[in-house]
């Protein structure tokens, strides 16, 4: 859903970044690496940082006059938000920051003003989503039907 929103509104912004799998990437590569990706995409230049505090400082200085769209996907702790977003007031008027998380309490602690709770997919919707993402179309060889159905059942 976040990717669909991102794709539908991205052209309205001066800089755009979809920072996916934050939980996983912060564990394997660190927050500094995620900051470098985000800053490079939003600013359109190759950014290398010495440490996380340098990244936070750059975020604070560089986006006050630039309308950006930032999607921070699968956040699971406050340190990630503090390092990647910092203070939402650091971003220009008209900027949009979309945060996805399984932890609604994290959003409340961070002071997020508006939230949208995504409803769980039913089995048919889940199967269609899996089929589209796995095969990039709705037409799938019938021999895959059992494994796809088993996957949806296991995931729900």
Secondary structure, 3 states (H helix, E strand, C coil): CHHHHHHHHHHHCCEEEEECCHHHHHHHCCHHHHHHHHHHHHHCCCCCCCCHHHHHHHHHHHCCCCCEEEEEEEECCHHHHHHHCCCHHHCCCCCEEEEEECCHHHHHHHCCCCCCCCCCCCHHHHHHHHHHHHHCCCCCCHHHHHHHHHHHHHHC
